[in-house]
Amino acid sequence: MIPRYQTILFGVLLAASVVMGVVLWQLRERAHQRLLRGQDSAPTQAPQVAPAEQATLVVASDADNSLLTQVQTLPLPQDPGSRARVILGKLLDLYAAPDSTHPVPGGAASVAQVFLLPAPELGTTLADSARPPQPNGPQLAVVNLTGAFAASHPSGIEAETLTVLSICATLHANLPRVTQVRFLVDGQSRPTLAGHADLTRTYLTTDAIPTEGVHP
Amino acid sequence: MRWTSEALRNRLNRGVLATLLATAATLATAQAPPVPQPPPAPSQPRFLVVLDAAHGGDDPGGHLFDQPEKAFTLALSVRLRSLLGARGIQVLTTRESDVTLDPNRRAGIANHANAQACLSLHATETGSGVHLFASSLPPALPTRFPAWKTAQSAYVTRSLALAGVVNSGLLHAGLTVTLGRTGLPAVDSMTCPAIAVEIAPDRSPGYDPADSFNDPAYQARIAEALAAALLEWKTEARQP
């Protein structure tokens, strides 16, 4: 048998809990409304849309082992690294298209990053390399490709060489300060692209400059 | 006893006379004009070709419709070795079976052989005909201790000449040829005139490209053309 005072005490505590719950809910709602009133959700700045510019793409053709220039208009960011990535993405989109002259699956997503660094002079000594780089000097582009791109790239000397050279030439055509190019795959050095083209060496963009009708 | 001493004196006189005659004969021979001797025949320099069947073992290479690249390159290497042997050309192959060889080992075999031509044999599904590649390294003067990864630099000029001769041979056989330059790890380390030969499908009208790598006639035509070109290269290499 429960004593009467305990029953009354339990009822009072239960009623107090319910009242406190209701009060807390109302306080929460008021705080939420106050936050919403203080937040101005109206747009204060128009979204940035990069202006469309002309970019020169050096497109490979498997049929005659050639590199041909092609001008495309596309929105390009101002940051040189992002700009290089967008341009290479467009080039690889062309290669992934059904009517491509150099079919390579993957598309724009195959270029993870492009880093632009001061280019080391070829044949420099350790003392020379300690000098500060020139502000407008030549640049080394480090192109980081995805592992999926390398894994799905067609195997063959011609196919792999054309991909490498067209990337080098496209970078130089749009960023003339880029004179050297190195390749990474998933951030790591890799011996070859798909079993043939050497990815451990530094490519000179002068080796990949296309001339109409002349093979690389 | 008297007879004995007289006989001894006679013997001594004969000995002195014989010595004088021999000396006179020697002097006469020395003063006579020398008899012209035929000059020694110039020894023919050894002409050796290294055939490097690309890939092998754990590295299958590309896929050629229904066979791995490593099997096709090995078959081509064996066929070409036979044809060159029949033409009196010494051949060294980097592999005779399905074994794994890294690029450094391939270049090491070629460099130890001191060959006059090195062919790296490849195959691909893309393109058509035969692709010839020389190293894209810039030409350099030979040095006593060349860097391993750019050892081909000193031979690039001769490699381009070899590519020209092979190109002529393949065109003469009616094959489609594309010339190019590339960075190929094994070739870049070779200290010999070296080219990469990449066989692509025959895309002639009315011919299924997928049949190219199983067509003995197509393979034989390429191998015969390569053998003829190397024989031409041997002739050119022996000219002063």
Interface residues (C-beta under 8 A of the other chain):
Chain A: D62 A63 D64 N65 P154 S155 G156 I157 E158 A159 T161 V164 P191 T192 A194 G195 H196 A197 D198 T200 R201 Y203 D207 H215 P216
Chain B: H55 D59 G61 G62 H63 E69 H122 T124 E125 T126 G127 S128 H131 F133 S136 K149 T178 L179 G180 R181 T182 G183 L184 P185 D188 A196 E198 A200
